[in-house]
Structure formats: structure tokens, C-alpha cells
Amino acid sequence: MTADADADALLVREAQKGSRAAFDMLVIKYQRRVERLLSRSVRSPEDVADLCQETFLAAYKALPSFRGDSAFYTWVYRIAINAAKRHHGRQRPVESLDDEEGTFGTQAAPSDDATPEALLASRQLARSLDEAVDALAEDQRRALLLREVDGLSYDEIADLMECPPGTVRSRIFRAREAVAARLRPLLNVGGRRW
């Protein structure tokens, strides 16, 4: 167990004993990650905030039954995914707008010396990246985003996705290859690996 997991386990035990401060520490630690996770499928910032609050409220209520079989974040992640699924069941998903930030936070930030052509190319590349990721199979997209956006290890992703680490590696490899194939023409790299 890592030092981070040990710290989480200690905070969970204290929260289970009734320490609101310990649970607040867990919320502070994971709130941004949960918001990023939710924002991948829910576009409205207000809905993301509501679902994040719903996630942590559900986690707080269910905390006495948390046995620690998985990491705290893995458990909260599953609660957040279920909250997002319920949200989509209640209303029609909203299409992303061109000026919104993409999956990878790819909205281009103009530099002082950026030409209009460079800005346009950057935006087009960002849009193409998001479209390539959106076109992936759900399991590939989820594994890729957990790795590349959230920075989780293969073992953590395997735990979250309830599959062997080898399956995670395969999904991420296939996802990267599919994204690369779609972006290669835009980057003028031909068949070279990049």
C-alpha cells in the first residue's frame, strides 16, 4: 500500500468514527478529480457541481459500509459514474459547444505571437483530438482518459474497470493507435510513429 493510500485509509477510518474534518479532507483531496471525471460526460458546469456534491453526499452516507476492499478514490469514482448515469437518464445529453474546453483541456490559449492561422490550426487539432477520443469504444475511451488525464496507474485503472491490468494495457494501446490514426493526416507525419 502506498503512503497516499495509507493516508486515505486513515482518513476513512476517522471519518467512519464520526470525524467530519477527516471526510472534509477526503473531499478536498478528490473534489477536482471527481469534477474532471464528471465533466467528461456532463457539459453544464452547474450540473457537474451538483453531481459532484451528490457524489460526496452519497459517499458520506455510505461510508459506514465502505470496507476498504478498494482504494477510496476507486469507490468514489464508481459513485460518481453512477451519478452521471442517473443524470443522463433524467435528461438528454447536451452537445459540446465549440468554445468549451475539450476532453483533454485542449481549448487553445492564444500566445502573444500566435498567428490567426496557428490559432485556427490549434483549435482544429484540439477538436480533432476530442472527436477521435469520442469515437473510441467506451472501454477504450475510459481507460485512456483515466491514464492520460487522471494519471492513474494501470493497476488503479484495472481496479476501477474491474478487469486485469493486461486488459487495461491492451485497451489503452488500441485507443492510442486509433487516435494516432485519426490525427496522423493532420500532423503530416505519414506512417511514422509519434
Protein Blocks (a to p, Z undefined) as FASTA:
>chain_A
ZZklmmmmmmmmmmmnopaklmmmmmmmmmmmmmmmmmmmmmblklmmmmmmmmmmmmmm
mmmmpgolacfklmmmmmmmmmmmmmmmmpccddddfkbccfkopaccddfklcfklmmm
mmmmmmmmmmmmmmpcfklmmmmmmmmmnopafklmmmmnopafklmmmmmmmmmmmmmm
mmmmmnonojacZZ
